[in-house]
Amino acid sequence: MRKITICLLFSALLFHVWGQDANRFFPEDRLLIPGAFYYPEHWPEHQWERDFEKMAEMGFEFVHMAEFAWAFLEPSEGVYDFDWLDRAIELAAKNGLKVMLCTPTATIPVWMGIKYPDVYLMNNQYRRAEHGSRQNNSLVSAKYIELSEKIIREMGRRYGDNPHVWGWQLDNEPYAKDDYSPAAQEAFRQWLKDRYETIDALNYAWGTAFWSITYSSFDEVRIHNTASIDWWGNNPHAVLDFRRFTAWVQANDLDRQALILREYINPNQFITTNYVAVPGNADPRLTRNLDFISYTSYPNNGSPNLGENGFRLGNHTSLMLANDYFRPINGVTGVLEIQPGQVNWANSNSMLMPGTVHMWLYHCFGAGSRLASSYRFRQKIYGVEQYHDGMLRTDGVTPSQGGEEYIRFIEEVKMLEGMDVNAEMPKDYAAKATAILWSHDNMWDHNRQPQNHRWNIWDHTLKYHQILKSIDAPVDYVSETCDWKRYPTLIVPAYQAVDSALIEKLSNYAYQGGNLIVTCRTAKKNRFGHFWEAGWSAPIYDLIGAEISGYDMLPGYRHATVEMNGNKYQWNVWGELLNPYKEEYAIARYADQFYAGKSAVTHRVAGSGTVTYIGVDTESGELEKELIRSLFEKRGLPVSDLPQGVFSYWRDGFRVAVNYSSETFEMPLPENAKIIIGERKLASPGVLVWIE
């Protein structure tokens, strides 16, 4: 029976389809729907109505419930108690609040672990997790799958036609946690069989001839455990497949939950989940049965960030990335958890500068979020997260600093919704639209073999993202399967693993008029993670108009120089030696080291478009910035010069700017600009909204 269950689990994605058109859940006359997380099971029932009244009074329009409530919904196996949740939903509706329900699968009840200990995942020391935290369950445990299906069915039956239920969140912050349990080992072997079919194919893909790792059957394969084998000696191809498998398991669990709910819910209820803002092990593009993808963001974690007040303003790249990464997946996104103030888990939980939450909310708004929800409404007075701020202080009635800023934001958005703004996206702005090609496979491969402890694929990618935002360009993260034609510019940052189909698509994009920018470390490997039996990155030589004869890096205490247009830039993390097919293709050269004079950057016309290859990763990013600015200027496009931490967006006729820089910045507004919120001299933290 267990093997049958596993087989069913792994066949689920064969039938996946995207959910409904997500825009239909958001009225055309609404810019953003505000909400808050609330846990009625945490509070005396006589306080519930007061809390919902306060929520509505503050301007919130939906309440999120039942996220971690499995023990309350099913206090013992097969015994369900929804009466308390019924009452909470009715009270919320009485106060004009829509309800977003959450499947409670992130916290399994204690009785389950006692009766069925195999439901817990196992860490890389082969120790079972224990009761007392969240997301400690094995997503491939047959018993977990069975029991989670039952609770989801019960919830679907009970609330699938409830007019007060607006939609559903699945689980909580899907992490795709590593699992080394026997169930995971079995599931991994089955996944490998489905992927490779024969053991010879797996041996080839994993390069098992090296160090005599060779397998005779799939039954001999175990998850490559870095704790047991050691990280240095771990097979990178096996590790990559484990990362793929783990992400697939997480996506499959979410899609399984969605398919169960769709048997019961009416078409007016949406299904989403809340991935974390910076993608890691979980790959949201693998999830196919959700209506749209949401995210959570906690920008301030105790890091210095930008300027004197950066530690109180948060990481400026967090929401920049989250919005532009999640929004293009299905055309709609929203922030389901935005940091309300101080938290309990950061390196240093400093107070936020007044106005910071307000700025974060406008960052989400400007970048296109359709909903914004705060975690949480009331600050908890006990438990692990008791130091985590809420919209209300610990007295349960007084708005916190973040709560006051949320009220202000909600009132302002209501005002914006009342304005008659029918402006189309400015043509110059649309012409700067840029896609960034992204793949979790690529990230995982870099993480396993960075070759330099200072190399970080996210830092490399975000460098280009920030450059694009500095020139006021709209940005979308895209996959290989997306249609790139609507983007005049496509950046391919350090995209190591490629195949002939991808290279052909990149070539067609450029030759048909696209402006293709490819960066160092691209096309080093095939899809298995093997080098080509040819020169470095040989498959892209014709595309970039150059051969790559080698790569270099310097220790952290040494710096080398690259020169472009008479200006010199320092680098030390990664540099490739390019041999262009034509001398005029070379636009930057190394200025020192034993290969001084070698090309570092090439540019050529390709059909109706262009191809630029940036073979060096500079420390400041100034070379990359000047190069990209010049490429846009050559196309006759206006380029701004916004400082780091200042972002500008166009959204539904409104222009929105926010400032994380710790310094006041005077926004370069056109003469016809009409300021609606804020001032031209944009403080930090600060918000500026205008129309043109």
N, C-alpha and C positions, 0 to 999 in steps of 0.2 A: 504493500500500500504506500509506503514511504517513497519508493522509487517512482511510482505512478504520480504522486503529488509533485515530486521534483520535476518530472517530465512535463507535467501540465504547466508548472511555473515557467519553465524555459520555452514553452511554446506560445506563451501569452502575447509576446511582442510581435509574433507573426501576423496578428490581426489588428495591430494598432492603427488608429487614425486620429488625426487631430480632432479636438472637440468642436464646439459650436463657434461661430464668428464672435469673437470676444467683444467687439465694439457694441454689440446689441445689449450688453448688460449695463452700459453706461449711457444715459440719455444724452442726446446731441447738445442740449443746452447746458450741460454740466461739464465743468472743466475738471473737477476733482471731488471725490467722495471721501470725507474724513471719518475715521473710526478709531476704536480703542479696544484693547484686550481687557477682558474682565473674567474673573474666576469666582462665580457665585459660591462654589463649594468652599472657598477660603474665608467666607464672611458669614456672620449670623444672618439668617433669612430676613429678620426684621429690618436689616439695613439695605436690602436689595433695591427696594423701590426708591429709597432716598438716593442711592448711587445712580440708578438709571435716570432719575429726574435731573441729577447734577450733570450727568453725561450729556443729556439733551440740552440742558441750559447752556453748556459750554459750546454747543454747536456741533457735536459729534452726530453722525447720522447712522452709523452702524456699530454694533458691538460684536466682538469675537469671543466665542465661548466653547467650552468642552475640550480644550486642547490637551490637557494632561489629566483627564477625569475618568480614565478607564476604571479605576477602583471604585468610583462612585456610581458609574453606570452599570457595572457588573461586579457587585461586591463579592459574589462567589460564582463558580462556574455555572453558566446557564441561567443564572438568576439576574434579571435586569431590572434596573430602577431608573426610569426616565421621568418620574413624577416631578422631582425637583427641577429638572431641566425644563420641563413643560412650563412650570410656574415662572421660571426665570425668563423664558421666551415671551410669555404673555405679558409680564411686567415691562420687558423691553419694548414690546409692540405698543403697549399702553402709552408709553412715553415717546412714540414716534420713531423708535429705533429699528432699523433692519438688523437681522441677525446673520452673522457668518459662523457656521458651525465647523468644528474641526474633528477629524477622526482622531481618537485618543491613543493611537498606536505607539507614540513615542515613549509612553510610560506604562509598562505592563504591570498588572497588579501582583501583589505578593503571593497570592494563592497559586498563580500560574507557575511561578518559579519553584515553589515547593512541590507541587504535583508533577511538574514537567521541567526538570532542571535543564534539559537540552534546549529550552527556548532562549537561554542566555548565549551570547556570543563568547568567543574565546580569544584572548589576546595572544601576542606573539611569544609569550612565555607558556602558552597552552594552559592558562588559568582561566576558569570560567568567571564571567562577571557575576556580580551578586545584586540582590535587590537593594534599592535605596537611591538610585539615580535615574537618569533618562537615557533613552537610546542605547540600552545595554542588551537588547534582544538581537538574536540571529535572524536576519531577514530570510534565510533559507531553511530555517527550522520548520519541519512539517507541522508541528503542533502550533507554532506561532501563526503560520499561514492559515491553519484551520480556525483557530480561535479569533484571529483578527478578522477573518471573513465573516464570522458570526456576528461580532459586535458591529461591524460596518453595515451588514444587512439589517440588523435591528434598527440602527439609526436611520438608514435609508427608508425603511418601511414607515417609521414613525414620523419622519420630518420631510420626506421627499415631496409631499404636496402641501406642506405648511406654507401659507402665504407670507408668513413673517420671515421665513428663511430665504435670504438673498443668495447665498452660495456656500461653498465648502472649501476649507483648507485641508489638505491631506498631510497627516503626520506633523512634524515640526522640524524646520531647518535640516533637510536631508543631507547627511554628511557622507554617506557611503563609507561607513566605518570598516576597517579591516576586520576580518573574521577568520580565525584559524581552527574553528570547531570541526568535528567530524562531518557535520552536515555541510559545512562550507567546503571541506576537502572533496566530498562526494560531488557537490554541485559544480565545483571548479573543474573536476575531471569531465563531467558531462558537458560543460560549456566548451572545453577543449575538444572533445569528440565532435561536437556540432560544428566547431570552427574549422578543424583540420581534417576530420574524417579518418585519417590514417596516422599511425604513430610515426611513420617515416616523414610525413609532412610536418608534424610537430618538431621532430628532431632537426629538420632542416631550418624551420622558422626560428627555433631557439639556439641554433648553432651548437648543439649538444656534443659535437665531436670535440669541442674544446674542453679540456680537463676531464675527458671521459665521463661526461654527464649523461650519455646516451641512455634512452629508455627503450625497453622491449615491448611495453604495453602501457596503455593509459592508466591502468591500475597501479603502476609504479610511481606515478606522478604525485607529488605533494606540492602544496603552495610553497614557493621559495620564501623562506623566512629569514629576513635580514638579521634577526636576533640570534638565530641558530647557525647560520652560514657565515655571517659577518657581511657588512655592507659592501666592502671593497670587493669581495669575491663573489657577490651575488650576480647571477646571470641577468644582464639588463633586459634581455628579450622576454625571459620568464617573468621578471618584475613588471614589465610593461603589460603583459597579458593579465597579470593579477590586478593591475590598476583598471584595465578595461573591464574585467570580470566584475570587480567590486562596484564600479559605476553602473554597469548593466544590471546588477542585482538591485541596486537602489532604485533605478528607473523602473525596473520591472515591478517592484513592490508598489510604487506609486501608481503605475498604470493598472495594476491589478485592483487596487483600491478604487480607482476611478471607474473601472468597468463594472465593479459590483454596485457602486452608487448609481450608475446610469440605468441600472435595471429598475430603479425606484423613483428617482428624482424627476421632477418636471423640467421641461426645457428652459424654464426661466431661472433655474438655479445653475450657477457656474461652478466649476471645479478648478482650484489652483493649489499651489503650495508655496512655501517661503524659503527658497534657497538662500544661502548666506551670500553677502554682497560680493566677496572675492571668491570666485569658484575654486574649489580644491579637488577632492576626490570625486565628488558628485558632478555629473555632466548633465545640465538641464536640457541639452539638445537631444538627449536620448529619451526623454519623457514625451510621449505622443498622445496620451488620452486626456490631457488637461486642456482647459479652454484658454488659459494664459498662464504665464509664469510670473510670480511675484518674488520679492526678495526682502531680506532683513539687512539693516545697516546700522552699525555702531561705530561711527567714525573716530571717536576719541578714546584711545586706549592707553594714554600715558606717554605716547611718543612726543618728541620735540615738535615735529611738523614744521610749519613755516613761520619764521620770525619770532619776535619776543613773546607773542601770545599764542603761538601755535599749539602749545600743550593744552590750551583751553578752547581751541577752535576746531580741532580734529584734523584728520588726514584728508587733505583736499582731493586726493585721488579716489577715495572710497566711493562716494556717490557719483563722481564723474564716470568711473568704470561701471558701477552697477547699472545705472540707467542706460548707458550706451551698449552694454553687454546684453541685458535681459530684454529690453524693449524690442529689438529686431527679431527675436525668436518667433513671436507670433503676432507682432504688431501692437501689442498692448502689454503694459506692465504696471506695477504699483509697488509701493513700499509697505509691507505688512508690519514691519517692526522698525521704527526709527528711534534711536536713542533719546530718551526723555530728559536726561541730565546726567548726574553721576551714576556710575554702575558699581558692581561689586567684584569685578573680575580683572580690571585693567592693572597694568604695572603701577600706575599712580592714578587714583580716582579724583582728579582735581575738579573743582567747580568749573562749569562752563562760563565763558564770557556771556554776559547778557546779550541776547539777540542771536546766539549760536543756533539754537533749535529752530528759530524762525528762519534763519538762513538755510539750514539743512532742508527744511520743508520746501522752501522756494527753489532750492537746487533740484529736488525731486520734481516739483511742479514744472519748472522751466524745461527740464529734459523730457517731459511727456508723461509722467506718472498719472494714472487715472484714479488711483486711490492712495491714501496715506493714513496709516494706522499707527498708533503709539502702543508700544509695550512698556508699561502697562498703565491702566487707568488709576488704580490705587496702589500706593507703595505697600509692599508686604511688611507686616510687623514681625514675622518669624520666618525661619527657613534659610536656605542657602542664599537666596536673593533678597534678603531683608534690607541690604544696603543699596539695592537697585531702585533708583528714583521712579516715580510714577507721575501721572498728570496731577494727582492730588498728593498732599503731604501725608504723613503718618496719622494725622487726625481724621483722615477720610473725608474731609469737607473743604479744605483750603487748597486752591490751586498752587502747584509748585511753580518755580520759575519757568520750567518747560511747559507746564500747563497754561500759564498766562500767555506764553508765546504762541502756543497752539491756538488759543482763543483768538488772538490777533490775526493769525494766518487765516483761520476759517472765515472770519469777518471780511478780510480783504479779498479772499477768493470769491466770496459771495458778491462783493462789489464788482469784481472783474466779470463775473458771469452776467451781471446786469448790463454790461456795456455792449453796444452794438458795434462789434469789430469784425469786419468781413475781409480784412486784408489777406491777400495771398502771400505765400512765402516769397520774399524778395529773390529775384532771379540770380543776383550775384551770390547770395547766401546759398541757394540751391546748387549753384554751379561749383561750390566748394565742397559739396557732400563727398565724404570719403569713407570707404569701408576698410576695416582691418580684418584680415583673414586670421581666424583663431581656431585652434583644435586642442582638445584636452590630451589627445595622443601626443601631440607635439610638446605640451607642457610636461607631461609625465616623463617623456624621453629626456628632456633637458634636465629635469630634476634628478634623474638617475645618473646622468653623465654630464655634469656641467663643465668639466675639464678645468674649471677655475673657480675657486671658492667665492670669488666676487661676481661671478656671472649669475644672473637671475632673469629668467625668461619674462617674468611679470615686469620687472624694472625696465627691461629692454623694450617691451611692448608699450608700457605706460609712458616711456620717454616720447615715443612718436604720438601717442594719444594726446599728451600735454602740448606738444608742438602744434598739433592740429587745432586744439582749443585756443591756443594763443593767437592764432590767425582768424579765429571766429568761424571755424569750419564745423558743420554738423558731422557727427561720427556714428557709424554703426559697426558693431562686431558681426561678422558674417562667417558662415561655414562654406565648405567646398561645394555644397549642393545648392547654395543660394544663386539667384540671378544677379550677377554683378553689374549688368549693363546700365542700371539706373544710377550707378556711382561713377562720376567722372574720374575719380582717383581710387586706386586700390593699393593698400600697403600690405606687404607679406613679410612680417617680422620673424626672422630666424626660424623659418618653417622647415624643420630638418627632414621629415619623412614625406616623400612624394612618390608619385607613380607617373606613368606616361600620360594618363588621362588628365591629371591635374596640370601637368606642364602644358599640355595641348590647350586646356581651358585658359590658362594664364596667357599663353601666346595669342589665342584668339581674342581675348579681352583687349590686349594691347593693339593688335593689328586692326581691330574694328573701332579704334578711336579712344580706348582707355589709356589713362596715365598710370602705369604700373611701377611701383617702387618696391624693390626686393632688398632685404637686408642680409647681413652676414649670417652664416651658418645654415642658410636655406639649401635644401636639396642635398644634404650630406648623406642621407640614407634612403633606403627603400622602406616599404611599409612594415617589414619585419624588424626594421632597425639595423639592417646590415649596411655597411658601406658598399658603394658601387665598385665593381672590379674594373675600375677606370680612374680617371683623375678626380680630384676633389670636386664634388657637385657637378660631375660631368654632364648629366642630363640637361642642365640649364645653360650650357655654354652658348648655344645658338640664340637662346632667348636674351641673354644679357650682353651678348657680343664680346665675350671675354672668356679666357680660361683662368682657373684658380690654381696656382702652383703650390700654395701652402698657406698656413695660418700661423699667427704668432700671438703671444701674450707676454706681459711682463709682470714681475712680482710687484706687490702693492707699493713698495718703496721706490719703484722706478717708473719713469714716464717717457713715452716716446711722442713724436710730433708728426702730424699730417698737415699738409698745406693745400689750401683751395683759394683761388682768386687772390693770392697774395697774403691771405690770413692764415695763421698757424693755430692748431688745436691740439690739445694733449689727449692721449689715449693710453691705456695699458691693459684693458680686459680682453679685447679680441680684435685682431686685425688680419685681413686676408690679402694675399699678394695676387693682384690681378694682371693678366696679360691680355690687354684688349686687342680685338681683331683689327681695329683701326685706331691710329694714334689719337684722332679727334674724339674718340669715345672717352678718353681719360679726362676727368675734370678735377680730380684730387690725387695727390701723390704723397708717399711717405717722405718726410724731410730728413730722417736720420736712421740709425741702425744700419746694419750691413746691406740692407736692401733699399737704401735711400734711392728715390727716383721711381720706385715701383708704384703702379697705380693702386689707389685705395677705393676710388669711386668711378663708375662709368655711367655714361648716359648716351642713349642713341634713339633715333627715330625708328619706329617699327610700324610699317604700314601707315594707318591714320593716327596712330598713337605714339606713345613713348615708353621706354623701359629704362629705369634707373636702378643701378645696383650699388648699394652702400655697403662696402666690405669692411668697414671699420666702425667700432663702437666707441665714440669719444666720451670722455668723462663728463663734460658739461652739457653735451647735447647741442652745443652751439653750431657745430658744423652741420649736423642734421637739420637744425632749425633754419639756418641760412639757405641750405640747399632746397628744402621744401618751400620756403617762402619764395625763392627765385623761380621754382617750377610753377607755382600758382601765378606769380606776377607775369611770367612769360605768356600765360594764357589770358592776360588782361584782367585778372581778378583782383579786387581790392583785398589787401591783407592787413588785418589789425596787428597790433603788437601788445597784446594783453600780458601783464606780468604773471608769473607763476602764482596760482591760487585764485586768479580772477577768471570767472567763466561767464560766457554770454550764450544765450539760447534764443531761438524763435519758437513760439508755441501758440498756435491758434490765433495768430494776429498780434500777439504780445511779444515784446522783447524783454528778456529777464536776465539780470546779471547778479552774481553773488561774489563775495570777496573774502577769501581765507588768508590773505597775505600778511596780516597784522599791520598793514599800512593803508592809509587812505589813498585811493586811486581815482583820478578824474576820468570818467568814461568818455571816450570820443564819440559823442552823439551827433547825428546829422542835424542840420538846421531845422528840419521839419519835425523833429522829435518832440513828443508831448509826454512829459513825465507824469505818471499816475501814482507811483509809490516810490518813496526814497528821494535821493538827491543825486545830481550829476557827480558830485564828489562822493564817491562810494566808500563809506567807512568799512572797517573790518572788526567784527562781522557786520555785513551790511547787505541790503537788497535794493535793487533798482528795477522798476518795471516801467516800460514806456511803449508808446506806439509810434509808428512812422507813417 
